[in-house]
Structure formats: C-alpha cells, structure tokens
Amino acid sequence: MLVDLSHAVGGYLYSVFSQNIDLWVIVGFLGQGLFTARFIVQWLASEKAERSVIPLAFWFFSIGGALLLLVYAVYRRDPVFIVGQGFGIFVYIRNLVLISRERRTRAAASSDAGQSA
C-alpha cells in the first residue's frame, strides 16, 4: 500500500515537474522567484539593522513578482490567483506612494528647519 502511494506520488510529481514545463511555467517561476526575493531582502535588511525593517526594494520585488504571477494567472485562467495578485499590486503601489509622500514631507521639513536656523 505505502509503495503504491509512493509510486503514485512520484509519478504525479514527475509529470508535473517534467512534462508540463513550458514558457508560461518559466514566467510563473520567475514571478515566484521575485516574490521570494522580497522576503530575502527584508530578512537581510532586518538582520543588519537588528530590528524589523521593510526596505524599498521589498516593494519593487513585490510589484515585479505580482505582475509576472498575474500574467501567469491570466494565461492559466485562475480566478483565485488573478484576484489575489491583482489586489496585491494595488497594495504594493500604494505603499510606494505613501513612502514617497513621507520622504517629500521629511525633506520639506528638513529644508524648512535649515532655512530658519
């Protein structure tokens, strides 16, 4: 019984990872790679700072990964993936807008403080 199950699982994995590889699977893996890279960037930045940090690159990897995964999901006609990645892209872009706004506000405050001194 266990040998049959093992053989069935092995056959399934072989067919998924060897017989179904095409350009779209490569696009999907590239998207997933970018998505994974964002966590590595965040982890390394946090380790260096010795506190939890979300660097700007995290959001760019998030957008890149989500866009490629969205293209892949549209091609595969996967509604769950399409909604999930589509919504995520808006969240990631919104975070970049908020970061940009905060930086402009800080720069303006710093400029005002320098002029009044």
C-alpha positions in Angstrom: 0.0 0.0 0.0 2.7 2.5 1.0 4.8 1.5 -2.0 1.8 2.1 -4.3 1.2 5.5 -2.7 4.8 6.4 -3.0 4.8 5.4 -6.7 1.7 7.4 -7.4 3.0 10.5 -5.7 6.4 10.1 -7.5 4.6 9.7 -10.8 2.4 12.7 -10.2 5.4 14.9 -9.2 7.4 13.6 -12.3 4.5 14.6 -14.6 4.0 18.0 -13.0 7.7 19.0 -13.0 9.0 17.4 -16.2 6.1 17.1 -18.7 4.3 20.4 -18.0 7.3 22.8 -18.4 6.7 25.5 -21.0 7.4 29.2 -21.3 4.4 30.0 -19.1 5.7 27.8 -16.3 9.0 29.6 -16.6 7.2 33.0 -16.3 5.4 31.7 -13.2 8.6 30.6 -11.6 10.3 33.9 -12.4 7.4 35.7 -10.7 7.6 33.4 -7.7 11.4 33.9 -7.6 10.9 37.7 -7.4 8.2 37.3 -4.8 10.6 35.1 -2.7 13.5 37.5 -3.2 11.5 40.2 -1.5 11.4 38.2 1.7 15.2 37.5 1.5 15.8 41.3 1.0 13.6 42.1 4.0 15.2 39.4 6.2 18.8 40.6 5.4 17.9 44.3 6.0 16.3 43.4 9.3 19.3 41.3 10.4 21.6 44.1 9.5 19.5 46.7 11.4 18.8 44.2 14.3 15.1 45.2 14.1 12.3 44.6 11.7 12.8 46.7 8.5 11.0 46.8 5.2 13.4 48.2 2.6 12.2 50.0 -0.6 13.4 47.0 -2.7 10.8 44.8 -0.9 8.0 46.7 -2.6 9.6 46.7 -6.0 10.2 42.9 -5.8 6.6 42.6 -4.7 5.3 44.5 -7.7 7.6 42.6 -10.1 6.6 39.2 -8.7 2.9 40.1 -8.5 2.9 41.4 -12.1 4.5 38.2 -13.5 2.3 36.0 -11.4 -0.7 37.9 -12.6 0.2 37.4 -16.2 0.8 33.7 -15.5 -2.6 33.5 -13.7 -4.4 35.2 -16.5 -2.9 32.8 -19.0 -3.8 29.9 -16.8 -7.3 31.3 -16.3 -7.0 31.0 -12.5 -9.6 33.4 -10.9 -8.2 33.0 -7.4 -4.7 33.8 -8.4 -5.9 36.7 -10.6 -7.9 38.4 -7.8 -5.1 37.8 -5.2 -2.2 39.1 -7.3 -4.3 41.9 -8.9 -5.3 43.2 -5.4 -1.7 42.9 -4.1 -0.3 45.1 -6.9 -2.5 48.0 -5.8 -1.4 47.5 -2.2 2.3 47.5 -3.1 1.9 50.6 -5.3 0.0 52.3 -2.5 2.9 51.6 -0.1 5.3 53.2 -2.6 3.1 56.3 -2.8 2.9 56.5 1.0 6.7 56.1 1.2 7.3 58.8 -1.4 4.9 61.2 0.3 6.6 60.7 3.6 10.0 61.3 2.1 8.8 64.5 0.5 7.3 65.7 3.8 10.5 64.9 5.6 12.6 66.7 3.0 10.4 69.7 3.1 10.5 69.8 7.0 14.3 69.4 6.9 14.6 72.2 4.3 12.3 74.5 6.4 14.4 73.7 9.6 17.6 74.5 7.7 16.3 77.9 6.5 15.1 79.0 9.9 18.4 78.3 11.6 
